[in-house]
Amino acid sequence: MKNAVVVALLTLSAWGCTLDAEAGPEEHTLEHSSEDASPATAVYRHFGNLVYQYRVGALDRQMWQSYRDTLKKHLRTPSWQAWFEVNKEAFSTSLVELVGRIVRELEAEGQITAPRSER
């Protein structure tokens, strides 16, 4: 499973970079592409599992912070944020709340803009 998550992370990162180079964030269509849904789902499931592990004490604070920082880095890419917004009902409340907090942090830091659906 760990290898599958690494492949999914690399696939989604490559996909996001390609879209960012080709079009503005408002033109991203990940939410409509079943081809990209599986890697994106796997990556967000992984982060959901990490949220759970931290909550039950399986991850210490230092390890959790590194994972949280990684998710925050990914959410700077508008395609990551947009895909999650469309598909968040498939994930735990804890992950949805965490992504929301991180997105608000990034907006306050001026590192991303809100998705079009929230403007």
CYANA upper distance limits for C-alpha pairs under 8 A (distance plus 0.5 A):
  1 MET  CA      5 VAL  CA      6.87
  2 LYS  CA      6 VAL  CA      6.90
  3 ASN  CA      7 VAL  CA      6.72
  4 ALA  CA      8 ALA  CA      6.56
  4 ALA  CA     42 ALA  CA      8.43
  5 VAL  CA      9 LEU  CA      6.54
  5 VAL  CA     39 PRO  CA      8.47
  5 VAL  CA     42 ALA  CA      6.74
  5 VAL  CA     43 VAL  CA      6.51
  5 VAL  CA     46 HIS  CA      7.46
  6 VAL  CA     10 LEU  CA      6.71
  7 VAL  CA     11 THR  CA      6.51
  7 VAL  CA     39 PRO  CA      8.46
  8 ALA  CA     12 LEU  CA      6.49
  8 ALA  CA     39 PRO  CA      4.98
  8 ALA  CA     40 ALA  CA      7.37
  8 ALA  CA     42 ALA  CA      6.95
  8 ALA  CA     43 VAL  CA      6.59
  9 LEU  CA     13 SER  CA      6.45
  9 LEU  CA     39 PRO  CA      7.65
  9 LEU  CA     40 ALA  CA      8.30
  9 LEU  CA     43 VAL  CA      6.49
 10 LEU  CA     14 ALA  CA      6.53
 11 THR  CA     15 TRP  CA      6.58
 11 THR  CA     39 PRO  CA      7.27
 12 LEU  CA     16 GLY  CA      6.55
 12 LEU  CA     36 ASP  CA      8.00
 12 LEU  CA     39 PRO  CA      6.79
 12 LEU  CA     40 ALA  CA      6.74
 13 SER  CA     17 CYS  CA      6.68
 13 SER  CA     74 HIS  CA      8.42
 14 ALA  CA     18 THR  CA      6.66
 15 TRP  CA     19 LEU  CA      6.82
 16 GLY  CA     20 ASP  CA      6.58
 16 GLY  CA     77 THR  CA      7.47
 16 GLY  CA     79 SER  CA      6.51
 16 GLY  CA     80 TRP  CA      7.77
 17 CYS  CA     21 ALA  CA      6.73
 18 THR  CA     22 GLU  CA      6.79
 19 LEU  CA     23 ALA  CA      6.30
 19 LEU  CA     24 GLY  CA      8.35
 19 LEU  CA     28 HIS  CA      7.30
 19 LEU  CA     79 SER  CA      8.44
 20 ASP  CA     24 GLY  CA      6.85
 20 ASP  CA     25 PRO  CA      7.39
 20 ASP  CA     77 THR  CA      8.49
 23 ALA  CA     27 GLU  CA      6.58
 23 ALA  CA     28 HIS  CA      7.80
 24 GLY  CA     28 HIS  CA      7.74
 25 PRO  CA     78 PRO  CA      6.28
 25 PRO  CA     79 SER  CA      7.19
 26 GLU  CA    115 PRO  CA      8.50
 26 GLU  CA    116 ARG  CA      7.54
 28 HIS  CA     79 SER  CA      6.70
 28 HIS  CA     82 ALA  CA      8.50
 29 THR  CA     33 SER  CA      7.23
 30 LEU  CA     36 ASP  CA      6.94
 30 LEU  CA     37 ALA  CA      7.88
 30 LEU  CA     79 SER  CA      7.47
 30 LEU  CA     82 ALA  CA      8.34
 30 LEU  CA     83 TRP  CA      6.44
 31 GLU  CA     37 ALA  CA      7.94
 31 GLU  CA     82 ALA  CA      7.95
 31 GLU  CA     83 TRP  CA      5.71
 31 GLU  CA     86 VAL  CA      6.80
 31 GLU  CA     87 ASN  CA      7.98
 33 SER  CA     37 ALA  CA      6.92
 34 SER  CA     38 SER  CA      7.73
 36 ASP  CA     40 ALA  CA      6.86
 37 ALA  CA     41 THR  CA      6.36
 38 SER  CA     42 ALA  CA      6.63
 39 PRO  CA     43 VAL  CA      6.72
 40 ALA  CA     44 TYR  CA      6.75
 40 ALA  CA     83 TRP  CA      8.42
 41 THR  CA     45 ARG  CA      6.43
 42 ALA  CA     46 HIS  CA      6.66
 43 VAL  CA     47 PHE  CA      6.98
 44 TYR  CA     48 GLY  CA      6.57
 44 TYR  CA     91 PHE  CA      8.37
 45 ARG  CA     49 ASN  CA      6.62
 45 ARG  CA     91 PHE  CA      7.75
 46 HIS  CA     50 LEU  CA      6.84
 47 PHE  CA     51 VAL  CA      6.76
 47 PHE  CA     67 TYR  CA      8.37
 47 PHE  CA     71 LEU  CA      8.09
 47 PHE  CA     95 LEU  CA      7.94
 48 GLY  CA     52 TYR  CA      6.88
 48 GLY  CA     91 PHE  CA      7.72
 48 GLY  CA     92 SER  CA      7.26
 48 GLY  CA     94 SER  CA      8.05
 48 GLY  CA     95 LEU  CA      5.87
 49 ASN  CA     53 GLN  CA      6.65
 50 LEU  CA     54 TYR  CA      6.62
 50 LEU  CA     59 LEU  CA      8.42
 50 LEU  CA     64 TRP  CA      8.12
 50 LEU  CA     67 TYR  CA      8.20
 51 VAL  CA     55 ARG  CA      6.68
 51 VAL  CA     94 SER  CA      7.55
 51 VAL  CA     95 LEU  CA      7.14
 52 TYR  CA     56 VAL  CA      6.78
 52 TYR  CA     94 SER  CA      8.47
 53 GLN  CA     57 GLY  CA      6.66
 53 GLN  CA     58 ALA  CA      5.43
 53 GLN  CA     59 LEU  CA      6.35
 54 TYR  CA     58 ALA  CA      6.13
 54 TYR  CA     59 LEU  CA      5.22
 54 TYR  CA     60 ASP  CA      7.37
 54 TYR  CA     61 ARG  CA      8.26
 54 TYR  CA     64 TRP  CA      6.91
 59 LEU  CA     63 MET  CA      6.61
 59 LEU  CA     64 TRP  CA      6.50
 60 ASP  CA     64 TRP  CA      6.63
 61 ARG  CA     65 GLN  CA      6.51
 62 GLN  CA     66 SER  CA      7.02
 63 MET  CA     67 TYR  CA      7.08
 64 TRP  CA     68 ARG  CA      6.60
 65 GLN  CA     69 ASP  CA      6.50
 66 SER  CA     70 THR  CA      6.76
 67 TYR  CA     71 LEU  CA      6.85
 68 ARG  CA     72 LYS  CA      6.66
 69 ASP  CA     73 LYS  CA      6.63
 70 THR  CA     74 HIS  CA      6.86
 71 LEU  CA     75 LEU  CA      6.66
 72 LYS  CA     76 ARG  CA      7.08
 72 LYS  CA    102 ILE  CA      6.61
 72 LYS  CA    103 VAL  CA      8.33
 72 LYS  CA    106 LEU  CA      8.43
 73 LYS  CA     77 THR  CA      8.25
 74 HIS  CA     80 TRP  CA      7.10
 75 LEU  CA     80 TRP  CA      5.98
 75 LEU  CA     81 GLN  CA      5.95
 75 LEU  CA    102 ILE  CA      8.30
 75 LEU  CA    103 VAL  CA      7.54
 76 ARG  CA     80 TRP  CA      8.19
 76 ARG  CA     81 GLN  CA      8.12
 76 ARG  CA    106 LEU  CA      7.65
 76 ARG  CA    111 GLN  CA      7.06
 76 ARG  CA    112 ILE  CA      6.41
 77 THR  CA     81 GLN  CA      7.35
 77 THR  CA    112 ILE  CA      8.26
 78 PRO  CA     82 ALA  CA      6.51
 78 PRO  CA    112 ILE  CA      7.71
 78 PRO  CA    115 PRO  CA      8.09
 79 SER  CA     83 TRP  CA      6.50
 80 TRP  CA     84 PHE  CA      6.85
 81 GLN  CA     85 GLU  CA      6.69
 81 GLN  CA    103 VAL  CA      8.25
 81 GLN  CA    115 PRO  CA      8.00
 82 ALA  CA     86 VAL  CA      6.95
 82 ALA  CA    115 PRO  CA      6.81
 83 TRP  CA     87 ASN  CA      6.75
 84 PHE  CA     88 LYS  CA      5.75
 87 ASN  CA     91 PHE  CA      8.38
 88 LYS  CA     96 VAL  CA      6.81
 91 PHE  CA     95 LEU  CA      7.10
 91 PHE  CA     96 VAL  CA      7.29
 92 SER  CA     96 VAL  CA      6.82
 93 THR  CA     97 GLU  CA      6.57
 94 SER  CA     98 LEU  CA      6.68
 95 LEU  CA     99 VAL  CA      6.58
 96 VAL  CA    100 GLY  CA      6.66
 97 GLU  CA    101 ARG  CA      6.72
 98 LEU  CA    102 ILE  CA      6.70
 99 VAL  CA    103 VAL  CA      6.55
100 GLY  CA    104 ARG  CA      6.71
101 ARG  CA    105 GLU  CA      6.71
102 ILE  CA    106 LEU  CA      6.68
103 VAL  CA    107 GLU  CA      6.64
103 VAL  CA    112 ILE  CA      8.38
103 VAL  CA    114 ALA  CA      8.46
104 ARG  CA    108 ALA  CA      6.62
105 GLU  CA    109 GLU  CA      6.66
106 LEU  CA    110 GLY  CA      6.60
106 LEU  CA    111 GLN  CA      5.64
106 LEU  CA    112 ILE  CA      6.31
107 GLU  CA    111 GLN  CA      6.40
107 GLU  CA    112 ILE  CA      5.82
107 GLU  CA    113 THR  CA      6.35
107 GLU  CA    114 ALA  CA      7.49
114 ALA  CA    118 GLU  CA      6.70
114 ALA  CA    119 ARG  CA      7.05
115 PRO  CA    119 ARG  CA      7.32
